[in-house]
Amino acid sequence: GGATSNPPPPPGATTNRVYVTNLGDGTISVVDTGTNTVQTTITVGGSPAVIGVDPIGNRAYFTDLSSGNVSVLDTSNNTELSPIPVGSIPLAGAAIDTITGKFYTSQFSDAPGQLGQISIVNTSNNAVTTISAGTKLQDIAVDLATGRAYVTDFGNGGAGQGSVHIIENNAILSTITSVGTESHGVAVDSSASRLYVTNLNDNNVAVFNTATNALVTTISVGNTPQVIEVYPALSRAYVSNEADNTVSVINTATNSVVTTINVGNSPEGLAVDPSTGMLYVTNFNSGTVSVINTSNNTVIKTIAVGTQPVRVTVAP
């Protein structure tokens, strides 16, 4: 990066960047992972929510809850590019497939009889493909090994149950039903063929086999589990429990919670920097990011960011 007043990172440390969307003040905080300090704050306006970074194309894509657009940043100079209209307001999830060059965003439908929408942006030319699916669409995860995207849905599972829509080649391949009550967060571990879904009202995580879509088990976590992040190198998954102000640490080999970490107020977004083993957690009501050392599950730093930080992503 350019000149900075921050001390240099210790020898051998990497300096990736962490992007944090601050819903309440229309900014994005950029954190240097070498020093865990805010390097710069980008004013983007609107209500930035869910973000994904394409390190190859030097682009960050994020949903703007105040418009029907996907906003785009050039991460080489942190300037905003022309937004991409995707139709109705993208109120829910987003994920990027860096291998096939697709940015997925889901639109939650509240209107009776109206389907939700999944918009797929081709990152090479910004062309948008839209699929109608489900109703109350939520989070998205991409399996980089198969190119499939998994989209959670509060409904469509029968008897108050949520579901997960599986997208392949820009179409619905199949839907897993009876996932849990208010299915929300989703993550994929390609190496272990596992899909993880948080169920807000059940206070658990449902684990599925991605080869068969069969339920493997459910794991009890904290209250109102929001987001789940998988860290295959450590056989761990992390869950932000919004109502408890905690993060549950799951051993994915045994499907059990090994410890619970106290963080800030209303944790939501999670991202691991694999080069340092640090886990970044956005605390929505604290305006902070907790930095957790995954080797000993301790909070090593709390970084002040913008107002109502929603999500976080790590960019090499």
C-alpha distance (Angstrom), angle and dihedral (degrees) to the residues before:
residue distance angle dihedral
G1 . . .
G2 3.79 . .
A3 3.79 130.1 .
T4 3.77 115.3 -44.9
S5 3.76 137.6 176.7
N6 3.79 91.8 -138.5
P7 3.82 118.9 104.8
P8 3.80 114.6 -99.7
P9 3.81 116.9 -97.1
P10 3.80 117.3 -101.1
P11 3.82 116.5 -89.1
G12 3.77 112.7 -75.8
A13 3.80 94.0 18.7
T14 3.78 118.0 132.1
T15 3.77 120.9 -132.5
N16 3.74 106.5 -146.3
R17 3.77 119.0 158.4
V18 3.76 128.8 -116.7
Y19 3.82 118.3 -153.1
V20 3.81 118.0 -154.4
T21 3.82 122.5 -170.2
N22 3.81 112.6 -142.2
L23 3.79 106.5 -158.4
G24 3.80 96.2 -174.3
D25 3.80 100.1 55.8
G26 3.79 104.1 25.7
T27 3.78 96.0 -114.8
I28 3.79 140.6 121.3
S29 3.80 118.6 -141.4
V30 3.80 116.1 -148.4
V31 3.82 112.8 -153.9
D32 3.81 124.0 -165.0
T33 3.81 107.9 -136.0
G34 3.79 92.5 -153.1
T35 3.80 92.3 64.8
N36 3.84 101.3 13.6
T37 3.78 89.9 -131.6
V38 3.80 129.6 127.2
Q39 3.79 106.0 -95.6
T40 3.77 96.2 -173.7
T41 3.80 141.9 -15.8
I42 3.80 117.4 -135.5
T43 3.80 118.5 -155.7
V44 3.80 107.5 -143.9
G45 3.81 100.4 158.8
G46 3.77 124.7 -142.4
S47 3.80 119.4 60.3
P48 3.82 110.7 -53.7
A49 3.80 111.8 -160.7
V50 3.81 126.2 154.7
I51 3.80 119.6 25.6
G52 3.80 140.0 -170.1
V53 3.80 129.5 -176.6
D54 3.80 128.9 -145.1
P55 3.83 103.3 -159.4
I56 3.81 92.7 -173.8
G57 3.79 94.4 56.0
N58 3.82 94.2 34.5
R59 3.79 90.9 -124.8
A60 3.77 135.3 132.4
Y61 3.81 117.9 -161.3
F62 3.79 121.8 -163.0
T63 3.77 137.9 170.8
D64 3.80 119.0 -114.5
L65 3.79 110.6 -149.6
S66 3.82 92.2 -162.5
S67 3.82 94.4 60.3
G68 3.79 140.3 27.8
N69 3.77 90.6 -106.1
V70 3.76 142.6 109.1
S71 3.80 105.4 -139.5
V72 3.81 120.3 -144.2
L73 3.80 131.5 -150.8
D74 3.78 127.8 -166.8
T75 3.81 98.4 -134.7
S76 3.81 93.2 -163.2
N77 3.81 90.0 71.3
N78 3.85 102.2 6.8
T79 3.79 93.9 -120.0
E80 3.79 124.5 143.3
L81 3.80 118.7 -112.9
S82 3.80 129.5 -161.2
P83 3.81 112.2 -58.0
I84 3.81 121.1 -118.5
P85 3.83 115.3 -128.0
V86 3.81 111.3 -136.0
G87 3.80 101.2 174.7
S88 3.76 120.2 -111.6
I89 3.78 121.5 31.5
P90 3.82 110.6 -68.5
L91 3.77 95.4 -130.9
A92 3.75 100.3 165.0
G93 3.78 141.2 28.1
A94 3.76 138.5 0.0
A95 3.79 137.1 -177.5
I96 3.78 137.6 171.7
D97 3.79 129.1 -134.7
T98 3.79 102.0 -155.0
I99 3.80 92.6 -175.4
T100 3.80 99.2 56.7
G101 3.81 94.7 26.5
K102 3.79 99.9 -118.2
F103 3.80 130.4 140.8
Y104 3.80 113.0 -161.0
T105 3.78 125.1 -159.5
S106 3.80 129.1 176.3
Q107 3.78 128.6 -145.8
F108 3.77 120.3 -148.7
S109 3.81 114.6 -138.9
D110 3.80 119.6 -149.8
A111 3.80 96.5 168.6
P112 3.83 115.6 104.6
G113 3.79 111.2 -102.5
Q114 3.80 93.6 3.7
L115 3.78 118.0 124.6
G116 3.77 123.7 -134.4
Q117 3.78 119.6 -114.7
I118 3.78 135.8 -130.9
S119 3.79 113.2 -158.0
I120 3.80 118.9 -162.0
V121 3.80 117.0 -160.5
N122 3.80 117.7 -158.0
T123 3.81 99.9 -138.6
S124 3.82 93.1 -154.3
N125 3.81 94.7 62.5
N126 3.84 105.7 3.8
A127 3.83 91.6 -118.4
V128 3.81 111.6 157.2
T129 3.82 127.4 -140.5
T130 3.81 116.7 -169.7
I131 3.81 127.8 -156.5
S132 3.81 124.2 -171.3
A133 3.79 112.7 -137.9
G134 3.77 140.9 152.1
T135 3.78 119.9 -29.1
K136 3.78 116.9 -107.8
L137 3.78 99.0 42.0
Q138 3.78 116.6 -176.1
D139 3.81 133.6 165.7
I140 3.81 130.3 5.5
A141 3.80 133.1 -149.1
V142 3.80 128.0 -177.6
D143 3.79 125.9 -145.5
L144 3.81 100.6 -144.0
A145 3.81 91.0 -165.1
T146 3.81 95.2 59.0
G147 3.80 102.3 20.9
R148 3.79 90.3 -125.5
A149 3.79 121.2 139.7
Y150 3.82 123.2 -149.5
V151 3.80 118.8 -151.3
T152 3.80 121.7 -170.4
D153 3.80 121.1 -141.0
F154 3.81 127.4 -165.0
G155 3.80 89.3 -144.0
N156 3.83 142.9 25.2
G157 3.78 94.0 75.5
G158 3.80 96.5 99.2
A159 3.82 127.9 -112.4
G160 3.80 94.7 34.6
Q161 3.77 91.8 -48.7
G162 3.78 126.0 139.6
S163 3.78 125.7 -131.9
V164 3.79 142.0 -154.5
H165 3.81 121.8 -130.8
I166 3.80 115.9 -150.1
I167 3.82 115.2 -147.4
E168 3.80 122.9 -160.1
N169 3.82 126.9 168.3
N170 3.83 91.0 -3.0
A171 3.82 93.5 -57.2
I172 3.81 138.1 91.6
L173 3.79 107.2 -92.0
S174 3.81 96.7 -178.9
T175 3.80 143.3 -39.1
I176 3.80 128.5 -121.3
T177 3.81 108.9 -144.7
S178 3.81 133.6 -164.4
V179 3.79 92.2 36.3
G180 3.81 97.1 147.6
T181 3.80 141.3 -76.3
E182 3.82 113.5 -51.8
S183 3.80 97.0 -6.0
H184 3.78 107.6 -154.2
G185 3.82 125.5 148.0
V186 3.80 120.8 51.8
A187 3.81 136.8 -173.4
V188 3.80 136.1 170.8
D189 3.80 130.2 -146.3
S190 3.83 102.9 -160.6
S191 3.79 93.6 -174.6
A192 3.81 92.6 58.3
S193 3.84 98.4 32.1
R194 3.78 90.9 -121.8
L195 3.80 132.6 144.4
Y196 3.82 119.9 -162.9
V197 3.81 124.4 -160.7
T198 3.82 127.8 -177.6
N199 3.81 116.6 -141.8
L200 3.82 109.7 -154.3
N201 3.79 97.3 -160.1
D202 3.81 97.0 39.4
N203 3.81 94.2 48.4
N204 3.78 90.0 -135.9
V205 3.78 146.1 102.9
A206 3.81 119.6 -122.0
V207 3.81 114.9 -147.8
F208 3.82 120.6 -153.6
N209 3.80 134.8 -174.9
T210 3.82 105.6 -121.2
A211 3.81 91.9 -153.8
T212 3.81 93.2 59.1
N213 3.85 103.2 13.3
A214 3.82 86.5 -130.4
L215 3.80 120.8 146.6
V216 3.81 110.1 -106.8
T217 3.81 99.5 -177.0
T218 3.79 145.4 -49.0
I219 3.80 123.4 -114.7
S220 3.81 122.6 -154.6
V221 3.81 112.7 -131.3
G222 3.83 134.6 162.5
N223 3.79 131.0 -54.5
T224 3.82 118.8 -60.8
P225 3.82 98.4 -2.3
Q226 3.80 108.4 -152.4
V227 3.78 117.1 174.0
I228 3.81 131.5 16.1
E229 3.81 125.5 -157.1
V230 3.81 122.9 -170.9
Y231 3.81 122.0 -147.3
P232 3.83 104.3 -171.2
A233 3.82 95.0 -178.9
L234 3.81 89.5 67.4
S235 3.84 96.7 30.4
R236 3.78 87.9 -118.8
A237 3.78 138.3 131.8
Y238 3.80 124.0 -166.8
V239 3.81 126.1 -150.4
S240 3.81 126.3 -165.9
N241 3.83 110.0 -139.6
E242 3.80 104.0 -157.5
A243 3.81 98.7 -168.6
D244 3.83 95.1 44.4
N245 3.82 99.2 44.1
T246 3.80 88.0 -129.5
V247 3.80 142.9 113.9
S248 3.81 118.4 -135.4
V249 3.81 115.6 -144.4
I250 3.82 113.0 -148.1
N251 3.79 125.0 -163.9
T252 3.82 99.5 -139.7
A253 3.81 92.3 -160.4
T254 3.81 92.0 60.9
N255 3.83 99.3 22.7
S256 3.79 90.7 -130.2
V257 3.80 134.3 124.6
V258 3.79 108.1 -110.5
T259 3.80 98.6 -177.0
T260 3.79 144.5 -13.9
I261 3.81 122.1 -131.5
N262 3.82 124.9 -154.2
V263 3.79 112.8 -131.9
G264 3.83 135.1 160.5
N265 3.78 131.4 -54.9
S266 3.83 116.4 -56.5
P267 3.81 101.3 -7.3
E268 3.77 114.3 -153.1
G269 3.81 121.7 151.2
L270 3.82 123.9 56.3
A271 3.80 133.6 -172.2
V272 3.81 133.0 165.7
D273 3.78 121.7 -147.4
P274 3.83 99.3 -144.9
S275 3.79 92.8 -162.5
T276 3.82 93.4 60.8
G277 3.82 102.4 20.9
M278 3.80 90.6 -125.2
L279 3.81 120.5 144.5
Y280 3.81 117.0 -149.4
V281 3.82 118.2 -153.4
T282 3.82 124.7 -172.1
N283 3.82 114.0 -141.2
F284 3.81 103.9 -154.6
N285 3.80 99.0 -163.3
S286 3.81 96.2 36.0
G287 3.79 98.0 52.2
T288 3.79 89.1 -132.0
V289 3.79 144.2 109.4
S290 3.81 119.1 -135.0
V291 3.81 115.2 -146.0
I292 3.82 112.4 -149.8
N293 3.80 124.5 -166.9
T294 3.81 100.9 -137.7
S295 3.81 93.2 -157.3
N296 3.83 92.0 68.3
N297 3.84 102.6 10.9
T298 3.80 94.6 -122.4
V299 3.80 128.2 138.0
I300 3.80 104.5 -118.2
K301 3.79 98.1 178.6
T302 3.79 143.6 4.4
I303 3.80 114.4 -146.7
A304 3.81 122.0 -158.5
V305 3.81 109.9 -133.6
G306 3.82 132.4 160.8
T307 3.80 131.9 -52.2
Q308 3.82 117.2 -62.4
P309 3.80 100.1 -3.9
V310 3.81 107.3 -154.6
R311 3.78 111.5 176.6
V312 3.76 140.4 8.0
T313 3.79 134.5 -159.1
V314 3.80 134.4 -178.1
A315 3.81 120.8 -129.0
P316 3.81 121.7 -166.3
